[in-house]
Amino acid sequence: MIYLKKFRLPTLAEEEDHAEKFWPVTRNTHCHEYPYGIFPFKKFQTVEFSEITIFCGGNGSGKTTLLNLIAEALELPRITPYNRSTYFSEYVKLMCSFEVSGGEHRDIAPYGSSIYTSDDVFYKIIDRRVENEETRRRRHDIAEEYREKKRHDVEPMRFRSMDDYDELEKRLEVRRRTMTQYVNHHAGVPQTPDSNGEYALNFFRDHFNDNCLYLLDEPENSLSPKYQLKLIKLVEDYSRFFGCQFVISTHSPFLMSLKGALIYDLDSIPVTTKRWWDIENMKLYYQLFSEYKDKFEK
């Protein structure tokens, strides 16, 4: 399903006219503010989309910026902050436009649509580590509490306040529970120690829903080739069977081989669509493996 059909970027003349009109005093400074001056010099103005659209290119090619512009224009929710400037929202609002299925400009993306970045996955992985470390500290403290109450269980108790009743309840709990049961009950259990790749793949499984538009910024980060292939299968299934549209920035040769993907090469000037095997970075992979072909065919 195609929800987002076209996205239009401003020309250099439009950027300069806008700066002259709205910021005549600071025009020269304004024209150097992010994201001014990126895409006009790539001669890139109109993006047309397929069910799966890919922006590829090296570092600094603008593929992440383009995703951020689209996400800002469509008001897509996001998890973590991103690079922007004072004029970023103004740039999008006054000079970018888009067309979606069923109408022009400013229509709302399907409910549940979102942009997910590699930072989102990294932060979730770090959050899990922090939570697990806090759980381990709690478990250590609770285990010490259990041992202490076991040692003092033979001592008689005197009841002077409600605190003494609380202490009696804990003593009785210690008698009927093993240390493991007591610690699990009061401190919890650390989350399953998945590898970063497993956790990253599960992040996308948990966040994808039917009939949505998803922008993915370098989702291959944290994923080994094995898990990148699983992500490919996930994206293809959600596109083919569950009505989702994907716009992906990547330099992964695995993701660029997604079936039926429309690929924009942001390293080329003007920016054009290409087959993945015609992209320069992919040819470098091919040259490397061709050089060592005999090693693989032994």
N, C-alpha and C positions, 0 to 999 in steps of 0.2 A: 504494500500500500504506500502511495506517495502522498504525504501531507504537505511537505515543503517542496514547492516546484521551482522557484527561482529566488535568488538573492542578488541585489544590485549594490555595487560599490561605487563611490564617487570617482569622477575623473580628477586629474590634477587641477584643471581649470575650476571645477566645482569646489575643490578644497580651498583654493586660493581666493575665489570669490566669496566663499563663506567667511573665511578669516578676515577679509577686507571689510565685509559688511558688518559683522558682529564684533570684531575685535580690531578696529583700525589702528589703535595705538600700539597694541602688542602683536601686530600681524606676523612679523618675522619670527617671533618666539612661538606664537601659536601654531604656525605651520610645521614646527619641529616637534610638537607635542605628540606623544603616542595616542592614537594610531595613525596620525597624519603621515603622508609621504611614504607609505609602504606599497600599497597595491597599484596606485597610478603608474609607478615606475616599472611595474611588472606587466603593464598593459592588460590588467585584469579587472573587468568591470561587472560581468554578469556570470553568475554561477547557476547552472541548471543541475537538478538533482535526479537521481534514480532511487530505487529501493535501498541500495547500498552505494554511498558516495564516499570516496576516499581522497583526502588531501595528503599528498606525500611531498617530501622535500627535506633538505638538510637542516641543521640547526640554524635558526634565524631566517628561515624561508617564509615565515608568516602563517604557517598552517594552524598553529595554536591561536594566534591573533584572529584569524578568520573564524574559527570556531567560537571564540569569545564574542565577536561582533554579532554572529548569528544568534547565539544564546541571549545576548543582551536585547536584540531586536524582538525576539520571540518571548522575552521575559521568562526564560526557563529557569526553574530552581536549580541551585547548585549547593554543594556541601562546603567547599573550602574557598577562601579568597583567591583572587587572581590578579595579574598585572593589569593595571589600568592607570589613567591619568585624570586630571581635573576635567578634561574635555571629552572623555571617552563616551559617556552617555549622550552628551550633546552631539557628538559626531554621528552616533548611531541614529539618534532621533531625527536629526535634520537632514542627513545626507544618505542614509542607507534605506533601502526598502526591500520588501519581499512579497512573494506571491504564494499563496497556499491553495490547496484544493478547495474549490467552492467559493473563492473570492479573493479580493486584492487586499494586501497591506493591513497589518495590525489585527488580523484574525488570531484567535487563540489556538495554540497547539493543543492536541488531545491531552486530556487530564492524565497525569502520570508521566508525561514527557519530562526529560531532564537532560542536563549535561553532566557527565562523569569524567573526572580527570585522574591521571596517575597519582596526583597529590591526595585525592580522596582515598584511594586504596592505601597509600603509604601511611596516612594519618590513622586510618582504621587499624592497620597492622600495629602501629606504635601504641595506639589506645589499648589494643588487646594485650600487648606486652606489659604496659603499665598496670592494667587491671589485674593481670595474672601475678605480677610482682606484689601488688597490694594484698591480693588474696593469700599468697604464700606467707607474707608477714603476719596476717591475721591468723592463719592456721598455726603458725609457730607459737603466737601468743596464747591462742586457745588451747593448744596442746599443753603448754606450761600450766595454764589454769587447771586443766584436767588433772595433771599429775599432782598439783598442789592440793586440790580438793581430795584426791585419793589418799594423800598422806595424812590429812587432817580429819578424815572421815571417822576415825576411832575416837576422836575427842568429843565429849558431851557438849551440847549446845544450850545456851541460855537465851530465852526469848524476852528481849526488851523493846523491840520495835519491829515494824514491818520489814526492815532490812534483814532481820534475823529469819523471817519466813522465806524471803527470797533466797537466802543462803541455804536454807533447808531444802527448798525445791531443787537448787542446783546440786546439792549433795545426793538427793534421791535420783536425779537424772544421771549423775555420774555412776551410781550403783547399777542402773539398768541399761546403760549404754556402754559400748566399747569406746575406746579413744577415737577410732576412725569415725564412728557414728556421731559422737559428740562434736568432733572438729568439723565434720561435713555439715552438721546441722547449724552450727553457730558461725562458721567462717566461710562456708561455701567451698566450691571446687573450682580450680583453675580451668579455663576454657581449653578445649581440645587443642593440643599443640600442632596444628596443621603447618605445613611448610608455607612460606610466603606465596608460592605459586598456587597452592590449593586454596589458600585464604582469598587471594585475589580473584581466582575463578569463581569461588563461591560468592564473592561480593557482587559480581555481575549477575549470577543466577538469582540472588536474592532481590536485586533491584530491577530486573527486567519484568515488565508486565505486557499483556496483550495490547495491540492497537495503540502503540505509542511511538513518538519520535525521540530518538536518543542520539546525542552528540557525545562521542567518545574521544578523549584526547590522549593519545599514545597509551591505549589500554594494554599494550604488550609489556609495559614495564612491570617487573616482578614475575613475569611469566617465562618459563623455559620454553623451548620449542615444543615440547610435549604438551604443555598447557596452552600455548598459543594455538595449536591445532584444535584443542578442545574449545577454545573461545571462538574459533572460526565456525565450528559446528554449531555452537550456541547462537551466534549471530545469524548464520544461514537459516537455522530452524525458525528463529523468531521473525525473520524477514519473510520466509516462505509460508509458514503455517500459522503465524500468530499476528499477522497484520502490522508488523513494526517496520519503521524506516530508520536507517542508520546513516549518520554522517561521521566519518572517522578520520582523525589525523594520525599518521603513522609513518615510520620508516621500516617497519617489519616486512620482510619479503613474504612471510606467511600470510599476514593480513591482506597484503596487496593481491594475493592470489584468490581472494574471496570470489566465488562464482558470480558472474554478472555485475561486478562492481564497476562503477564509473569512476575513473581515476584522473585527478588533476595533478599535474606535475608542477609544483610551485617553484622548482629550480629553473624552469625554462622561462624565457622571455621572448614573446608573450607567453603567459601561462596557457597551456593547452591540455586537452585530455589525451591520454596515451594508454596503450596496452602495457600491462605491468612488466612484460619482458623487454619492452623498449626503453624503460627508464634507466638512466645512467647508473644509478646505484645498484640496480639489479644486475646490470652487466658486469659490475665489479665482483659481485658474488659469483656470477657464472665464470668469470676469468679465474677466480681463485680455485673453484672446484675443478675446473677444466685442467688447471695446472697440476692438480694432484689426483686426477681421474684414476690413474693406475693404483693409487693407494686404496680407493674405494672399491675397485673391481677385483681385488685379490681374492 
